[in-house]
Amino acid sequence: MIALNNRLVTFDLFLFCNVMEAALAEADAPQDAEPTKKKSKIPLIVGLLLALTMGGGGFYATWSGMILGNHSQEHAAEKAPDPLPDIAFVPIEPVVVSLGPGSSSKHLRFTAQLEVAKAYADEVAILMPRILDVLNSYLRAVAVADLEDPSAMAKLRAQMLRRVQIVTGEGRVRDLLVTEFVLN
């Protein structure tokens, strides 16, 4: 208990000394000194207004195209959209391929369309039995794991397109659009 009381006494003396020093410092201060004036807020308000004005002007200049934009909006309004390319789509009859016993599915149903130039649409339609034969043969030869893999669709599509282009002749078929690829 004695140690505890000594600490309390020491703490009280320390606090008393700090209060006395503050009182003496206050007494030494001159009584004639005027209280400090508050600073004016006018420069802050003027700076804020200038910043808002400059920000708004910069936004308008960028939005209207004066800075980093179109050199003329009139040219953009006069420009007509490009005409659609001269293409036709030739439908391929649905192909149903039976899958082997090792797969989780029994059949593949495949439907697609060929993108061709309009001038070649009739010629490609005449070759449709050969196109069906090539696609049917290829789809039967593909491993079942490749058919079930969703990421393999791009490879399968490219292989089928190349085979169709060989049958129809170069430059007649632009693209093969897969419209149905169902494993059931």
C-alpha positions in Angstrom: 0.0 0.0 0.0 2.8 2.3 0.7 4.2 2.0 -2.9 0.7 2.7 -4.2 0.3 5.8 -2.1 3.8 7.0 -3.1 2.8 6.7 -6.8 -0.4 8.6 -6.2 1.4 11.3 -4.4 4.0 11.5 -7.2 1.3 11.8 -9.8 -0.6 14.5 -7.8 2.6 16.5 -7.5 3.3 16.1 -11.2 -0.1 17.3 -12.1 0.1 20.2 -9.7 3.4 21.4 -11.2 2.0 21.3 -14.7 -1.0 23.4 -13.6 1.2 25.9 -11.8 3.5 26.3 -14.9 0.5 27.0 -17.1 -0.9 29.6 -14.7 2.5 31.3 -14.5 2.8 31.4 -18.2 -0.6 32.9 -18.5 0.2 35.5 -16.0 3.4 36.5 -17.8 1.5 37.1 -21.1 0.8 40.7 -21.8 -2.8 41.8 -21.1 -2.7 44.4 -23.9 -2.5 41.8 -26.7 -5.4 41.8 -29.1 -7.2 38.5 -29.8 -6.1 36.9 -33.2 -8.4 37.8 -36.0 -10.1 35.0 -38.0 -8.8 34.6 -41.5 -11.0 35.6 -44.4 -12.7 32.8 -46.4 -12.9 34.9 -49.5 -9.8 33.4 -51.2 -11.1 29.9 -50.5 -14.5 30.7 -52.1 -12.8 32.4 -55.1 -10.5 29.4 -55.6 -13.4 26.9 -55.4 -15.4 28.9 -58.0 -12.4 29.1 -60.3 -11.8 25.3 -60.0 -15.5 24.6 -60.8 -15.5 27.0 -63.7 -12.3 25.5 -65.2 -13.6 21.9 -64.7 -16.9 22.7 -66.4 -15.1 24.4 -69.3 -12.7 21.5 -69.7 -15.7 19.1 -69.7 -17.5 21.1 -72.4 -14.4 21.4 -74.6 -13.9 17.7 -74.5 -17.5 16.8 -74.9 -18.1 19.1 -77.8 -15.0 17.8 -79.6 -12.9 20.9 -79.4 -10.2 18.9 -77.6 -9.3 15.3 -78.3 -12.5 14.8 -80.4 -13.9 14.8 -83.8 -12.7 17.7 -85.9 -16.1 18.2 -87.3 -19.5 16.8 -86.3 -21.0 17.7 -89.7 -18.9 15.1 -91.5 -20.0 12.4 -89.1 -23.7 13.3 -89.7 -23.4 13.3 -93.5 -21.5 9.9 -93.6 -23.9 7.1 -94.5 -23.4 3.6 -93.1 -21.6 1.2 -95.3 -23.9 -1.0 -97.4 -24.2 -4.7 -96.4 -21.9 -7.0 -98.2 -23.3 -8.9 -101.2 -23.8 -12.3 -99.4 -26.3 -15.1 -99.2 -26.7 -17.9 -96.7 -27.2 -21.4 -98.0 -28.7 -23.8 -95.4 -27.3 -27.2 -94.8 -29.8 -29.9 -94.0 -29.6 -31.3 -90.5 -27.0 -34.1 -90.0 -27.6 -36.7 -87.4 -24.5 -38.8 -86.5 -24.7 -41.8 -84.1 -21.9 -41.8 -81.6 -19.9 -44.8 -80.3 -20.8 -46.9 -77.2 -18.1 -45.1 -75.1 -19.8 -41.8 -75.0 -22.4 -40.4 -72.6 -24.6 -39.3 -75.6 -26.0 -41.4 -78.4 -26.4 -38.9 -81.2 -25.1 -35.6 -82.5 -27.5 -33.3 -84.3 -25.7 -30.8 -86.5 -27.2 -27.9 -88.5 -25.3 -25.1 -90.2 -25.5 -22.4 -92.9 -22.8 -21.5 -95.5 -22.0 -17.8 -96.1 -21.4 -17.3 -99.8 -21.3 -14.5 -102.3 -24.8 -14.1 -104.0 -23.3 -15.0 -107.3 -22.2 -18.4 -106.1 -25.3 -19.3 -104.0 -26.9 -21.5 -106.8 -23.6 -23.2 -107.5 -23.0 -24.1 -103.8 -26.6 -25.3 -103.5 -26.0 -27.7 -106.5 -23.0 -29.2 -104.6 -25.0 -29.7 -101.4 -25.0 -33.6 -101.6 -21.2 -33.5 -101.7 -21.0 -31.0 -98.8 -23.3 -33.3 -96.7 -21.1 -36.3 -97.5 -17.9 -34.5 -96.4 -19.5 -33.2 -93.2 -21.0 -36.5 -92.3 -17.7 -38.4 -92.9 -15.8 -35.9 -90.9 -18.2 -35.8 -87.9 -18.1 -39.7 -87.8 -14.3 -39.7 -87.8 -14.0 -37.1 -84.9 -13.3 -38.6 -81.5 -16.2 -38.5 -79.1 -14.1 -36.6 -76.5 -13.6 -33.8 -79.0 -17.3 -33.5 -79.7 -18.1 -33.3 -76.0 -15.4 -30.7 -75.3 -17.0 -27.2 -75.5 -13.6 -25.5 -76.3 -13.1 -27.7 -79.4 -15.9 -26.1 -81.3 -13.6 -23.5 -83.0 -11.3 -26.3 -84.2 -14.2 -28.4 -85.5 -15.7 -25.4 -87.3 -12.5 -24.5 -88.9 -11.9 -28.2 -90.1 -15.4 -28.4 -91.5 -15.1 -25.0 -93.3 -11.9 -26.1 -94.9 -13.4 -29.3 -96.2 -16.4 -27.5 -97.6 -14.1 -25.0 -99.3 -12.2 -27.8 -100.9 -15.5 -29.4 -102.2 -17.0 -26.1 -103.5 -13.7 -24.5 -104.8 -11.7 -21.7 -103.4 -13.4 -18.3 -103.0 -17.0 -19.6 -103.1 -17.7 -20.2 -99.4 -16.7 -17.5 -96.9 -17.8 -19.0 -93.6 -19.6 -21.8 -92.0 -22.1 -20.7 -89.4 -23.0 -23.5 -86.9 -26.7 -23.0 -85.9 -27.2 -26.3 -84.0 -24.7 -28.6 -82.3 -26.6 -30.9 -79.9 -25.4 -34.0 -78.2 -28.3 -36.2 -76.9 
